Amino acid sequence: MFGKHKTEVLVVGAGPVGLFAALELAERGIEVEIIDGQWRTAAHSYALALHPASLELLDRLGLADDLLGRGHVVDTVAFYDGKERRGELRLGELPGKFPFVLVLPQQALEDTLEKRLAEEKVKVRWNHRLSKLDGGGGQATARIDKLMKEASGYAYSATGWVVDKQVETRADFVVGADGLKSAVRRELDVEFPELGPRQFFGVFELNAAMGGANEVRVVLDEGTTNVLWPMRGDHFRWSFQLADDWEFVPRSRTKSRLTVQVGDEAYPYLDEDKLHELVAARAPWFDAEIGEVTWSVAVRFEKRLASSFGSGRVWLAGDAAHVAGPVGVQSMNVGFREAHDLVEAIHAVLRGGAPESTLDAYAGERRHEWRTLLGLDGAVQAGDGAGDWMRARGERILPCVPASGEHLRRLLAQVDLTLES
């Protein structure tokens, strides 16, 4: 059963980047629809920090003050190796209104964006999944499956998602912000190769009483990258790089819940013994008494970059086009800037009479930036003031910095590192 309708822009994916793109379009008076195959925003997530540049973009929409009231401000990134503090980056020296990083769970960010969209009379169409996309003919045509839960089974009942009906939507443009498993990218037939070895991290959120709650602490030992993020109150998040997925298996079976659900993915649960083992081995300076461990999970991260950011009437932004490591939270934050630039180009075509080729520059700039951030082009050069430790770890420090663009270069310069691209 088909229903048909039209909109100016269809946004696929209601994560942070998709919600932000839809809101920017609505603010510019462009008719927008946003769909997502999930039934709600993320209950748990890994992205938890907003870069200074992201806060500036959100402030233009009048959202920064509300987000600041819900998050925790961090103005320093410190680097450790064992007990030794090797250096720091001072975000407080950056120009602009927000010389800091705001630590904020992704769910709180998504809730804020969705509420603001509702004020613009734009409702997220949850349980709506893109199943087919044709971007030819000067207009995009999307087939969308509306999902519903259906009970099945005889002796034992179970529920699953099935297609209730199908809708055909025609749009002047489609923005694919639907993440790692992007249906939009698949329909574009864009390659999304892995560009390096996968990384495995054990993530623990916990309560602890310790000082230094205004700084992120990155531990770079000989073989692993680890990070401690302070959150609101006495809450912290540790992310430890693991050697391989064999470390995911809990040592005890005292917990009945051996997997953790994040979105539509299930990840192995890690018990508290693993946390104490990792802290003792990699962060001997962390001597705070650990209270309740409120969440733990083992997760795999990949490094990928799309061979194209789109063409014609269909374009990608955020994790649909790139995936990076979790420490510097770069993928989501650069995705905000991508969404902003993409919306500006679409607005120029729809309202300013600009040619469709205006969007080609977007694709070229984004690919160039990500090839640099992922270490595929260019290099991190160390000056005389960097010291031996920083010089040896320049390439590893790059993805740990919670910044991009000019802010990234300014922060690297504080430890006499230069990003050549």
C-alpha positions as CSV (number, residue, x, y, z in Angstrom):
1,M,0.0,0.0,0.0
2,F,1.5,3.3,-1.1
3,G,0.9,6.9,0.0
4,K,2.6,9.7,-1.9
5,H,3.7,13.1,-0.9
6,K,6.4,15.7,-1.4
7,T,8.8,17.8,0.7
8,E,11.7,20.1,-0.1
9,V,14.3,18.1,2.0
10,L,14.1,14.6,3.4
11,V,16.6,14.0,6.3
12,V,17.2,10.3,6.9
13,G,18.5,9.6,10.5
14,A,17.4,11.3,13.7
15,G,20.7,11.2,15.6
16,P,22.4,14.5,16.6
17,V,23.6,15.4,13.1
18,G,20.3,14.6,11.4
19,L,18.3,16.5,14.0
20,F,20.6,19.5,13.8
21,A,20.4,19.5,9.9
22,A,16.5,19.3,10.1
23,L,16.4,22.2,12.6
24,E,18.7,24.4,10.5
25,L,16.6,23.7,7.4
26,A,13.4,24.6,9.3
27,E,15.0,27.8,10.7
28,R,15.6,28.8,7.1
29,G,12.0,28.3,6.1
30,I,12.7,25.1,4.1
31,E,10.1,22.4,4.3
32,V,11.7,19.3,5.9
33,E,10.8,15.8,6.9
34,I,13.0,13.6,9.1
35,I,12.7,9.9,9.5
36,D,14.4,7.2,11.5
37,G,14.0,3.4,11.7
38,Q,14.4,3.4,15.5
39,W,11.5,4.0,17.8
40,R,13.1,6.7,19.9
41,T,16.4,8.6,20.6
42,A,19.4,6.7,22.0
43,A,19.1,5.6,25.6
44,H,22.8,5.0,25.8
45,S,25.6,6.3,23.5
46,Y,29.3,6.9,23.3
47,A,29.3,10.5,22.0
48,L,29.3,12.7,25.1
49,A,31.1,16.0,24.3
50,L,30.4,19.1,22.3
51,H,33.4,21.0,20.8
52,P,33.6,24.8,21.0
53,A,32.7,25.1,17.3
54,S,29.6,22.9,17.8
55,L,28.5,25.1,20.7
56,E,28.8,28.1,18.5
57,L,26.6,26.5,15.8
58,L,24.0,25.5,18.5
59,D,24.1,28.9,20.0
60,R,22.9,30.4,16.7
61,L,19.8,28.3,17.1
62,G,19.4,29.6,20.7
63,L,20.2,26.2,22.3
64,A,23.5,26.7,23.9
65,D,22.2,28.1,27.2
66,D,19.9,25.2,27.7
67,L,22.6,22.7,27.0
68,L,25.1,24.4,29.3
69,G,22.6,23.9,32.1
70,R,22.5,20.2,31.5
71,G,26.2,19.5,31.0
72,H,29.6,19.9,32.5
73,V,32.3,22.3,31.3
74,V,35.9,21.1,30.7
75,D,38.6,23.5,29.7
76,T,41.8,21.4,29.7
77,V,43.0,18.2,28.0
78,A,45.9,16.6,30.0
79,F,48.1,13.8,28.6
80,Y,49.5,11.1,30.9
81,D,51.9,8.1,30.6
82,G,51.8,6.0,33.7
83,K,52.1,8.3,36.7
84,E,53.7,11.1,34.6
85,R,51.8,14.1,33.3
86,R,53.3,14.8,29.9
87,G,51.5,17.9,28.8
88,E,48.2,19.7,28.4
89,L,46.0,21.6,25.9
90,R,44.3,24.7,27.3
91,L,40.9,25.2,25.6
92,G,40.4,28.3,27.7
93,E,42.9,30.1,25.4
94,L,40.8,29.5,22.3
95,P,39.0,32.6,20.8
96,G,35.2,32.8,20.8
97,K,32.3,32.6,23.2
98,F,32.8,29.0,24.2
99,P,36.5,28.3,25.0
100,F,35.7,24.9,26.4
101,V,34.2,21.5,25.8
102,L,30.7,20.7,27.1
103,V,30.4,17.1,28.4
104,L,26.8,16.1,27.7
105,P,25.3,12.7,27.1
106,Q,24.1,12.3,23.6
107,Q,20.5,11.5,24.8
108,A,20.3,14.9,26.4
109,L,21.5,16.6,23.2
110,E,19.0,14.7,21.1
111,D,16.1,15.4,23.4
112,T,16.9,19.2,23.2
113,L,17.1,19.1,19.4
114,E,13.9,17.1,19.0
115,K,11.9,19.4,21.4
116,R,13.1,22.5,19.4
117,L,12.1,20.8,16.1
118,A,8.6,20.2,17.6
119,E,8.4,24.0,18.2
120,E,9.1,24.4,14.5
121,K,6.2,22.1,13.8
122,V,8.6,19.4,12.5
123,K,7.9,15.9,14.0
124,V,10.4,13.1,13.8
125,R,8.8,10.1,12.1
126,W,10.2,7.3,14.2
127,N,9.7,3.7,13.0
128,H,10.1,4.9,9.4
129,R,12.9,3.2,7.5
130,L,14.3,4.1,4.1
131,S,14.0,1.1,1.8
132,K,14.6,2.5,-1.7
133,L,16.1,5.8,-3.1
134,D,16.4,7.1,-6.6
135,G,18.2,10.4,-6.9
136,G,18.0,10.9,-10.7
137,G,15.8,13.2,-12.8
138,G,16.5,16.4,-10.9
139,Q,14.6,15.1,-7.9
140,A,14.9,12.4,-5.3
141,T,12.3,9.7,-4.8
142,A,12.4,7.7,-1.6
143,R,10.4,4.6,-0.7
144,I,9.8,4.6,3.1
145,D,8.6,1.6,5.2
146,K,6.4,2.5,8.2
147,L,7.2,-0.2,10.8
148,M,5.0,-1.6,13.5
149,K,5.4,-4.3,16.2
150,E,3.8,-7.6,15.6
151,A,3.4,-10.5,18.1
152,S,4.3,-14.0,16.9
153,G,4.8,-17.4,18.3
154,Y,2.5,-20.1,19.7
155,A,3.7,-21.5,23.0
156,Y,5.9,-18.5,23.6
157,S,5.0,-15.0,22.4
158,A,7.6,-12.7,20.9
159,T,7.4,-9.3,19.1
160,G,9.2,-8.0,16.1
161,W,9.1,-5.1,13.7
162,V,7.2,-5.6,10.4
163,V,6.3,-3.2,7.6
164,D,2.8,-1.7,8.2
165,K,2.7,0.3,5.0
166,Q,4.9,2.0,2.4
167,V,5.1,5.7,1.5
168,E,6.7,7.3,-1.5
169,T,8.2,10.7,-0.8
170,R,9.6,13.0,-3.5
171,A,12.2,15.6,-2.3
172,D,14.3,18.2,-3.9
173,F,17.2,17.0,-1.7
174,V,17.9,14.1,0.6
175,V,20.4,14.4,3.5
176,G,21.7,11.0,4.7
177,A,22.6,11.3,8.4
178,D,21.8,7.7,9.2
179,G,25.1,6.5,10.7
180,L,27.5,3.6,10.2
181,K,24.9,1.4,8.5
182,S,23.6,4.2,6.3
183,A,20.8,3.1,3.9
184,V,21.3,6.3,2.0
185,R,25.0,5.5,1.4
186,R,24.0,2.0,0.3
187,E,21.4,3.3,-2.1
188,L,24.1,5.7,-3.5
189,D,26.4,2.6,-4.0
190,V,29.2,4.5,-2.2
191,E,32.0,2.5,-0.9
192,F,32.8,2.7,2.8
193,P,36.1,0.9,3.3
194,E,38.0,0.3,6.6
195,L,41.1,2.3,6.6
196,G,43.0,0.7,9.5
197,P,42.7,-1.9,12.2
198,R,39.6,-1.9,14.4
199,Q,39.9,-0.6,17.9
200,F,38.2,-2.2,20.9
201,F,37.3,-0.1,24.0
202,G,36.0,-1.0,27.4
203,V,33.7,1.9,28.6
204,F,32.7,2.4,32.2
205,E,30.6,5.1,33.7
206,L,31.0,5.4,37.5
207,N,30.8,7.6,40.6
208,A,34.0,8.7,42.2
209,A,35.2,11.5,44.4
210,M,38.3,13.1,42.9
211,G,39.7,16.5,41.9
212,G,40.5,17.8,38.5
213,A,37.0,17.6,37.3
214,N,37.6,20.5,34.8
215,E,39.9,18.4,32.6
216,V,39.9,15.4,30.3
217,R,42.8,13.0,31.0
218,V,44.2,11.1,28.0
219,V,46.5,8.2,28.9
220,L,48.9,7.3,26.0
221,D,51.1,4.4,27.0
222,E,53.3,2.4,24.6
223,G,50.4,0.5,23.0
224,T,47.0,1.9,24.0
225,T,45.0,5.1,24.1
226,N,42.7,5.6,27.1
227,V,40.6,8.6,28.3
228,L,38.9,9.8,31.5
229,W,36.0,12.2,30.9
230,P,34.5,14.0,33.9
231,M,30.7,14.4,33.9
232,R,28.3,16.2,36.1
233,G,28.6,15.8,39.8
234,D,30.9,13.0,40.9
235,H,30.2,11.0,37.7
236,F,33.0,10.0,35.3
237,R,33.5,7.9,32.2
238,W,36.6,5.8,31.6
239,S,37.3,4.4,28.1
240,F,40.1,1.9,27.9
241,Q,41.5,0.6,24.7
242,L,41.5,-3.2,24.8
243,A,43.9,-5.6,23.0
244,D,41.3,-7.6,21.3
245,D,37.7,-8.7,21.6
246,W,38.6,-11.7,23.7
247,E,38.9,-9.3,26.6
248,F,35.2,-8.6,26.3
249,V,34.2,-11.8,28.2
250,P,33.2,-11.1,31.8
251,R,35.3,-13.0,34.3
252,S,32.4,-13.8,36.6
253,R,28.9,-14.9,35.8
254,T,27.4,-13.1,38.8
255,K,25.6,-10.7,36.4
256,S,22.6,-12.0,34.6
257,R,22.9,-9.2,32.0
258,L,25.9,-10.1,29.8
259,T,25.1,-7.8,27.0
260,V,24.1,-4.1,26.8
261,Q,21.7,-2.8,24.2
262,V,22.7,0.5,22.5
263,G,20.3,1.4,19.7
264,D,19.8,-1.7,17.6
265,E,23.2,-3.2,18.6
266,A,24.0,-5.5,21.5
267,Y,27.5,-5.3,23.0
268,P,29.2,-7.4,25.7
269,Y,28.9,-6.3,29.3
270,L,32.2,-5.8,31.3
271,D,32.2,-6.5,35.0
272,E,33.8,-4.3,37.7
273,D,36.9,-6.4,38.1
274,K,38.0,-5.4,34.7
275,L,37.7,-1.7,35.6
276,H,40.0,-2.1,38.7
277,E,42.5,-4.1,36.7
278,L,42.7,-1.5,33.9
279,V,43.0,1.5,36.3
280,A,45.8,-0.1,38.2
281,A,47.8,-1.0,35.1
282,R,47.3,2.2,33.1
283,A,46.3,5.1,35.4
284,P,48.1,4.6,38.8
285,W,47.4,8.3,39.5
286,F,43.7,7.6,39.6
287,D,43.4,6.9,43.4
288,A,39.8,8.0,43.9
289,E,37.5,5.5,45.6
290,I,35.2,4.1,43.0
291,G,31.6,4.0,43.9
292,E,28.8,2.6,41.8
293,V,29.5,1.6,38.3
294,T,26.4,2.7,36.5
295,W,27.1,1.5,33.0
296,S,29.7,-0.6,31.3
297,V,30.1,-2.0,27.8
298,A,32.8,-3.3,25.4
299,V,32.5,-1.8,22.0
300,R,34.4,-2.0,18.6
301,F,35.3,1.2,16.8
302,E,36.3,1.4,13.1
303,K,38.1,3.9,11.0
304,R,36.2,4.5,7.7
305,L,35.7,7.1,5.1
306,A,33.1,7.2,2.3
307,S,34.5,7.2,-1.2
308,S,32.0,10.1,-2.0
309,F,29.9,12.4,0.1
310,G,27.1,12.3,-2.5
311,S,26.1,13.8,-5.8
312,G,23.2,15.5,-7.4
313,R,20.2,15.6,-5.0
314,V,21.5,13.1,-2.4
315,W,24.3,13.9,0.2
316,L,25.8,12.4,3.3
317,A,26.8,14.0,6.6
318,G,28.1,12.7,10.0
319,D,28.8,9.0,10.6
320,A,27.1,8.0,7.4
321,A,30.2,9.4,5.7
322,H,33.0,8.8,8.2
323,V,33.8,6.9,11.4
324,A,36.7,7.7,13.7
325,G,37.9,6.7,17.2
326,P,36.0,7.8,20.3
327,V,38.6,9.7,22.3
328,G,38.3,13.2,20.7
329,V,34.6,12.8,19.7
330,Q,35.5,14.2,16.3
331,S,33.1,12.3,14.1
332,M,29.9,13.7,15.6
333,N,31.2,17.3,16.1
334,V,32.7,17.6,12.6
335,G,29.3,16.2,11.4
336,F,27.6,19.3,12.9
337,R,29.7,21.6,10.7
338,E,29.1,19.3,7.7
339,A,25.3,19.6,8.3
340,H,25.6,23.4,8.6
341,D,27.6,23.7,5.4
342,L,25.3,21.3,3.5
343,V,22.2,23.2,4.6
344,E,23.7,26.5,3.5
345,A,24.4,25.0,0.1
346,I,20.9,23.5,-0.2
347,H,19.4,26.9,0.8
348,A,21.5,28.6,-1.9
349,V,20.1,26.3,-4.5
350,L,16.5,26.3,-3.4
351,R,16.2,30.0,-2.4
352,G,19.1,31.8,-4.0
353,G,19.0,30.3,-7.5
354,A,22.5,28.8,-7.2
355,P,23.4,26.0,-9.5
356,E,23.2,22.4,-8.3
357,S,27.0,22.1,-8.7
358,T,27.3,24.4,-5.6
359,L,27.2,21.2,-3.5
360,D,30.2,19.7,-5.3
361,A,32.5,22.0,-3.3
362,Y,31.0,20.6,-0.1
363,A,32.0,17.1,-1.0
364,G,35.5,18.0,-1.9
365,E,36.2,20.0,1.2
366,R,34.8,17.3,3.5
367,R,36.8,14.5,1.9
368,H,40.0,16.6,2.2
369,E,39.4,17.4,5.9
370,W,38.7,13.8,6.8
371,R,41.7,12.4,5.0
372,T,43.8,14.7,7.1
373,L,42.0,13.9,10.4
374,L,42.3,10.2,9.7
375,G,46.0,10.4,9.0
376,L,45.6,9.5,5.3
377,D,47.0,12.8,4.0
378,G,49.5,15.2,5.6
379,A,51.2,14.6,8.9
380,V,51.7,16.0,12.4
381,Q,55.1,17.8,12.6
382,A,56.8,18.5,15.9
383,G,58.8,21.7,16.6
384,D,61.8,22.0,18.9
385,G,59.6,22.8,21.8
386,A,57.4,19.7,21.6
387,G,59.8,17.4,23.5
388,D,60.6,13.8,22.8
389,W,57.4,12.4,24.3
390,M,55.1,14.6,22.2
391,R,57.2,14.2,19.1
392,A,56.9,10.4,19.3
393,R,53.2,10.5,19.7
394,G,52.1,13.3,17.5
395,E,50.0,11.1,15.1
396,R,48.3,9.5,18.1
397,I,47.5,12.8,19.8
398,L,45.7,14.1,16.7
399,P,42.5,12.0,17.1
400,C,42.4,12.7,20.9
401,V,41.9,16.5,20.5
402,P,38.3,17.6,21.0
403,A,38.4,20.1,18.2
404,S,38.7,20.5,14.4
405,G,39.6,23.2,11.9
406,E,41.4,26.3,13.2
407,H,40.7,25.3,16.8
408,L,42.5,22.1,16.3
409,R,45.5,23.8,14.9
410,R,45.6,26.4,17.7
411,L,45.5,23.6,20.4
412,L,48.2,21.6,18.7
413,A,50.4,24.7,18.5
414,Q,50.3,24.9,22.3
415,V,52.6,21.9,22.5
416,D,54.5,22.9,19.3
417,L,52.8,20.4,17.0
418,T,51.7,21.4,13.5
419,L,49.1,19.7,11.3
420,E,50.3,19.6,7.7
421,S,47.6,18.9,5.1
